[in-house]
Amino acid sequence: MILCAVAMSATSLLDRQFHTSLSSNALLEAQWYLFAFVFMLGAPATLARNGHVRVDAWYGRRSERTRHAIDLAGGLLFLLPFCAFGVVESLDFVQRSWELREGSPDPGGLPRYPVKALVPIGFGLLFVQGLAQVVLHGAALLARPAAEAPR
């Protein structure tokens, strides 16, 4: 999707530079639709790969057990409530858009309602991945350290 967005952006740039008729409102809108797909659907995958930004200078110096506790608390106190809020608050917004078959205000633009559906879908997927992370970090905290394991 990123490569498609880059190609579309390059096409728009060429259109502006050489005054061709390559670009359109639909092409311009498709670029941000692709960005929305990448961002909303990529967030859960990034969380699964532990690729989200954090203060590693502080976090990295902590013990593994402390890092699990921080991640568990962050998931329970911030990530899961935020995702649940995102899903709940976006449902009416998305439903109205689908009922109206909302379109672009620009001539030749794309329909808006399909891309708006990404909001609750993305937050929902992030919630599910966050739940998996909470379970993972909770299980790691409940597990006995290797030194205490029975022989």
C-alpha positions as CSV (number, residue, x, y, z in Angstrom):
1,M,0.0,0.0,0.0
2,I,2.9,2.3,0.8
3,L,4.4,1.7,-2.7
4,C,1.0,2.5,-4.3
5,A,0.7,5.7,-2.3
6,V,4.3,6.7,-3.3
7,A,3.5,6.0,-7.0
8,M,0.3,8.1,-6.7
9,S,2.2,10.9,-5.0
10,A,4.8,10.8,-7.8
11,T,2.1,10.9,-10.4
12,S,0.6,14.0,-8.7
13,L,4.0,15.6,-8.6
14,L,4.6,15.0,-12.3
15,D,1.2,16.4,-13.0
16,R,2.0,19.6,-11.2
17,Q,5.5,20.0,-12.7
18,F,4.6,19.2,-16.3
19,H,0.9,20.2,-16.4
20,T,-0.3,16.9,-17.6
21,S,-3.7,15.4,-16.8
22,L,-2.4,12.5,-14.8
23,S,-3.8,13.6,-11.5
24,S,-7.3,13.8,-10.2
25,N,-9.2,14.4,-6.9
26,A,-9.8,10.6,-6.7
27,L,-6.0,10.0,-7.0
28,L,-5.2,12.5,-4.3
29,E,-7.8,11.1,-2.0
30,A,-6.7,7.5,-2.7
31,Q,-3.3,8.5,-1.3
32,W,-4.7,9.4,2.1
33,Y,-7.0,6.4,2.0
34,L,-4.0,4.1,1.6
35,F,-2.3,6.0,4.4
36,A,-5.3,5.4,6.6
37,F,-5.2,1.6,5.8
38,V,-1.5,1.4,6.6
39,F,-1.9,3.4,9.8
40,M,-5.1,1.9,11.2
41,L,-4.3,-1.7,10.2
42,G,-0.6,-1.5,10.9
43,A,-0.9,-0.4,14.5
44,P,-1.9,-3.8,15.8
45,A,0.9,-5.5,13.8
46,T,3.4,-3.0,15.2
47,L,2.2,-3.7,18.7
48,A,2.6,-7.4,18.1
49,R,6.2,-6.9,17.0
50,N,6.9,-4.6,20.0
51,G,7.7,-1.8,17.5
52,H,5.9,1.1,19.2
53,V,7.8,4.1,20.4
54,R,8.6,4.2,24.1
55,V,11.3,5.8,26.2
56,D,13.9,3.1,25.7
57,A,16.6,4.9,27.6
58,W,14.5,4.6,30.8
59,Y,12.6,1.4,30.0
60,G,15.6,-0.5,28.7
61,R,17.5,-0.2,32.0
62,R,14.7,-2.0,33.9
63,S,14.6,-5.7,34.7
64,E,12.6,-7.9,32.5
65,R,10.0,-8.4,35.3
66,T,9.7,-4.6,35.7
67,R,9.3,-4.2,31.9
68,H,6.5,-6.8,32.0
69,A,4.8,-4.9,34.9
70,I,5.1,-1.6,33.0
71,D,3.6,-3.1,29.8
72,L,0.8,-4.8,31.8
73,A,-0.1,-1.6,33.6
74,G,0.1,0.4,30.3
75,G,-2.1,-2.0,28.5
76,L,-4.7,-2.2,31.3
77,L,-4.7,1.5,32.2
78,F,-4.2,3.2,28.8
79,L,-4.2,1.0,25.7
80,L,-7.3,-1.1,26.3
81,P,-9.5,1.8,27.6
82,F,-8.3,4.1,24.7
83,C,-9.1,1.4,22.1
84,A,-12.5,0.7,23.6
85,F,-13.3,4.4,23.6
86,G,-12.1,4.7,20.0
87,V,-14.5,1.9,18.9
88,V,-17.5,3.1,20.9
89,E,-17.2,6.7,20.0
90,S,-16.6,6.0,16.3
91,L,-19.6,3.7,15.7
92,D,-22.3,6.5,15.3
93,F,-19.9,8.5,13.1
94,V,-19.3,5.5,10.8
95,Q,-22.9,4.4,10.8
96,R,-24.1,7.9,9.7
97,S,-21.5,8.0,7.0
98,W,-22.7,4.6,5.7
99,E,-26.4,5.5,5.9
100,L,-25.7,8.7,3.8
101,R,-23.2,6.9,1.5
102,E,-21.0,9.9,2.3
103,G,-18.9,11.0,-0.6
104,S,-16.1,13.4,-1.2
105,P,-17.0,17.1,-1.2
106,D,-14.5,17.5,-4.1
107,P,-15.6,16.8,-7.7
108,G,-14.5,13.4,-8.9
109,G,-13.6,12.4,-5.3
110,L,-14.0,9.0,-3.8
111,P,-16.7,7.8,-1.4
112,R,-15.8,8.5,2.2
113,Y,-17.8,5.9,4.1
114,P,-15.6,2.8,3.4
115,V,-12.4,4.5,4.7
116,K,-14.3,5.8,7.8
117,A,-15.1,2.2,8.7
118,L,-11.4,1.7,9.3
119,V,-11.6,3.7,12.5
120,P,-13.6,1.2,14.6
121,I,-12.0,-1.8,12.8
122,G,-8.5,-0.5,13.5
123,F,-9.2,0.3,17.1
124,G,-10.9,-3.1,17.5
125,L,-7.9,-4.9,16.1
126,L,-5.6,-2.9,18.3
127,F,-7.8,-3.8,21.3
128,V,-7.6,-7.5,20.5
129,Q,-3.8,-7.3,20.1
130,G,-3.6,-5.2,23.3
131,L,-5.5,-7.9,25.1
132,A,-3.1,-10.5,23.8
133,Q,-0.2,-8.4,25.1
134,V,-1.9,-7.9,28.5
135,V,-2.3,-11.7,28.8
136,L,1.3,-12.3,27.7
137,H,2.8,-9.8,30.2
138,G,0.4,-11.0,33.0
139,A,1.5,-14.6,32.4
140,A,5.2,-13.6,32.4
141,L,4.7,-11.9,35.8
142,L,2.9,-14.9,37.3
143,A,5.5,-17.3,36.0
144,R,8.3,-18.3,38.5
145,P,11.7,-17.0,37.7
146,A,14.1,-19.7,36.4
147,A,16.1,-19.6,39.7
148,E,13.0,-20.5,41.7
149,A,11.7,-23.3,39.5
150,P,11.4,-26.6,41.2
151,R,14.1,-29.2,40.3
